[in-house]
């Protein structure tokens, strides 16, 4: 049984409602509770229909999620109840298939957990992590929480795209680059990457016959396609991004290069203790400067890293990178000169 994020959240709300034994829960009240919980943070134009709530109850009752919730309709109070007053979906073991689906949804929930506008997601996250950790004893307990910005458009594409990637299904998207008209792409989606607060889809573009990056905030539509999926032959996300910072390239056939630079003053200590890239090597160090080398694909994100320290950085090689940075600094001076 495939579980989407909305459905999983509704199961959680229904479970929470039915544990309140002093309240009569008909389908209308359950629908209202689900709507109140989801409306502020997920695109919902109307309350879940009777058919949706009854389907949720059916799924929870008959073991599709790895547990059988003892839900019954009490004609006397005209509402649904747990016949076992101690039951909760968080007390049950989950099958391996369902466990994988819940973990996928949990990965997305973790990106949202720092948003102060949706504090109840913190509670959901804690309950889910506790439930999953019972079944996976090797999973370390999370003791550090990192706040992340949710000021990102079109985050609703995350879970649908994750499902298409997992199922290895082709999709058609309507995409709009900045300053250009909308365009449709036929894609075999491979993986998702978040960089600098922005989610990106990396997918094989069938017309271009190459892998490309599509920021989610520029995607307007996503639809399943019945075209044949182009299998990703052994390239995972870690390998794909290993030789670059961020997500971009100057060109699709770009190769790695040695980037050598001199860092002055205290900036050398900052870069030494917080490397710009995993390939970073310290070549020489004195009291006043240090020389580093990177073996990576020069790109826009590398430029931004270096420009952020431009008053204490000297680019030794390659020359084309030095010229690009110099040109950008000159444009900055031109725009901001008095």
N, C-alpha and C positions, 0 to 999 in steps of 0.2 A: 504494500500500500504506500504510494508516494505521499509524502507529507510536505506541504508548503509552509512557509513561515506564518502566514495568517492563520491557517488551520491549527498549527501547533500552539499559537498564542490563544486561540479560542478554547482549545482543550484545557489549557492552564486556567483560563477564566472560569469555564464551566466547573472544573474541579474545585476551584476556590469557592464558587457559589454554593455548590452542593455540600461543602463541608460546614456551611452555616445552616444547622438543622432547625433553627427557629424561624426560617423564612420559607415561604412557598415559592418554588421556582417553576413557573410554566415557561413555554418556549419564548414567549414575548419578553419576559424578564431576563432570561438568559441572553437573548439577542441584544437587549438594551445594555446589559453589563459588558458584553463583548464590544459593542460599538463605543461605549464610553471609554473603554480601556485602549482601543486601537485608533480612534478617530484623529487624535492630535499628531500622531507620528507615522501613520500609514495612510495612503490615499484610499479613503472610503467615502463614497457619495451617499450611501444609505446603510441602514442596519441590516445585519445578516437575515436572510429570509428564513421562513419556517422550515423549508426544505433543507437549508444549510445546517441549521441547528439540529434537526432530527438526524441528519447524516452524521454530524459530529458525535452525537450520542450513540448512534449505531457503531461507529468506528471505535469509540471508547469502550463499548460494551463487549464487542465480539473479538477482541484480541488482535486486531490489525496492527496495533502499536506495541505488542509484546505484553500487554496486560489486559485483564477483563474487568472493567469497572462495573461494580454491582449497582447499576442505575435502574430504577423502576419508576413507573408512573403511579402515584398515590391518588386514587380517585377521590378520597375523602378530602384531601387538601388541594386537589386539582393542580398538582405540580410534581416535578421529578425529585427523587431523593436517592441518597446512597443507602441501600439496605444494611450495609456494614458501616456503622458510624465512625469507625477508625480508619476507613479506607482513604487513600490518597494516591494519585498517579505517581507521586514522587517516592512512594514506598515500594514500588514494584520494580522488578528486573526487566530489562529491555532486551529484545533480540538483537543479534549482531547487525542485521540489515537496518533496523530502525535506529539502533545506536549510531550507525554511520550517518544517517539522515539528520538526526538530532545534532550530532557534532558539527555537521555542515552549517546548520542554522545557528548553532552556538557561536561559530566563528564569526558570523555576521553580527550577532548580538553583542559580541565583545567589542566590536568597533563602535557601537552606539552607547556603551555603558557609561561613558564619562559625561554624557549630556545631562546637565542639571534640569532640563525641561521635561525629562522623562524618567523620573526617579524610580518608578515601578519596575523599569527594566533592570535596575540593579537587583531588585528582589528576585526577578525571574532568573537572572544570570546566576545568582548565588544558589538558588534551588536546583537549577539544572546542573551546575558544576558539582554540587554535592551529590546529586543523584548519579551522575556519570562517574564520579570518582569512586563511588562504592563498587562499581563494576569494573573499574580499571585501577587497580591498586598501585600501578607503577606511575600513574600520572601525578606530577608534582603539584602541591597546593600553591595556588597563586597568592602571593603575599604582597605584590607590588601592583598598583593600579596606575595606568598612564592615561591622563585625560587627552582626548582627541577631539578636534574640531568636527562638527557636523555641518559646517557651512559648505556643503557639497551638493550640487544639483543632481537630480536623476538617480539618487541612491536606490530607488525602487527596482532598478535593473539588476542589482547584485544577486539576489536569490534566483530569479529566473535564469540568468546567465550561468550561475553555478550549476543549476540543474542540467542545462544544455551541455555544459562541459563534461559533467559526470556521465551523462547518457551518451556522449559522443554523437550529438545531433547537429546537423547544419542549421544555420539561421540566416534570415534576411534582416538587416537593420537599415533604418533610415537615419543617416548621419549627416551632420552639418559642420564642416570645418569653419573656423572663424573667417569671416569675410567672404564666404562662398555659399552657393546654393545647396540645398539639401540633395543628397545622393544616396541611392540604394546600393548596399553591398551584400554579396553572398559570401558567408563566412563559415569556416570550421573553427569554432572557439576553442582555445587551448588553455589559457589560464588568466587569472585576474591579479593585478598588482596595484597596491596603494603606494603612492609616492607623494610626499609633500601635501598631504591632506586630500589628494585626488585619486579616485579609483580609475583604473584603466583595464580595458580588455585587450589581450593579445590573441590574435586569431589569424588563420590562414585566409587571405583574400583570394577567392577563386579566380577572379578576372585578372588580378595582378600576378597571380601565381607566386606569392611570397607572403611571409608573415608580416603583419602590420599591427600598430598600436592604435586603439580607439578609446579616448577618454570618455567615460560614461556620461559626463555632463553635456556631451555634444550628441548623444544618441536620443532620437525622438521616438523611434518605434523598434520593437524587437518581435519577430515572428519566426516560428519554426518553419524550416524548409525540408522538403523530402528529397533534396539532392543528396548525392553520396558524400558522406563525411570523409574529409582528407585526414588520415590518421597522422597524429603527431608522433614521429618515430624517435622516441626516447629522449626528447628534449624537454626537461622539466623547467619550471620557473627559475629555480636557483641557477641552473646552467645557462639559461637564456640571458639572464641579467648579470652573470658573473663578471663579465668584462666591461661593464659600464656603470656609471652612476645614473640613477633615475631610469628613464624609459626611452629616450630619443636617440636618433642617429642623424648625422648629416646626410647620409645616403644608406640605402639598404645593403650595399655590398662593402660597407666600411669595415676596415680591419683594425686590430689593436696597434697601438703605437707606444713608444717610450716618451713619456712626458716628464721633463726634468725641470725643477724650479728651485729657487733659493728663497727661503723664508727668513725674514729678519726679526731681530729683537725677541720679545716674548711670544710672538706668533709662532716661532719655531717650536717652542715647548707645547703650545696648544695643538699644533698639527702632529707632533710626535706622540702625544698622549691620546689624541682623537684622530686617527688616520682618515684621510679623505676617501680612500678606497682600500680594499683588502690587499691589493698588490703593492701598496706603498712600502718603499724601502728607504732607510736613512743611509745616504752615501757619505756625507761628511758633516761634522758638527764642530763649531767653534763657540767661543763665548758670545759672539755677536750674530751669528747666522747658522743655518743648517741647510744642506742640499738634499732634496728628496727626489725619488723617481717613482713614477706610476707606470704600470703596464696595462693600458686599458684603451677603450674606444673614446677619443675626444668627442664631446658632445655639448649640447646647450647646458645641461646640468653641471658639467665640470666647469664650464665657463662661469656659471653663477657662483660656484664654490670659490673659484679663484678671484673673481671680481669683488666678492665680499671682503677679501683681504688685500685688495689691490695696492694699498699704500705700504704694504710690507711684504710684497711678493715680486720676485723677478723671474719671468719665464725664460728658461735657457733654451729649451727645445720642446716641440718642433716649432719651426719658424712660422708656419701658417697659423698655429694657435696664438702665438705672440702677436701676430698682425691682427687677428680677429679681435683680440682683447684690446689692443691699442686703438683700433677703429671704434670700438664701442665706448671706450673712455673718452676719445675725442668728441664723439657725438654727445656724450653726457655733458662735457665741458661747454660745447657749443649751445646746447639747450639751456644750460643753467648759468652761463656767464652773464655778468651784469651789463 
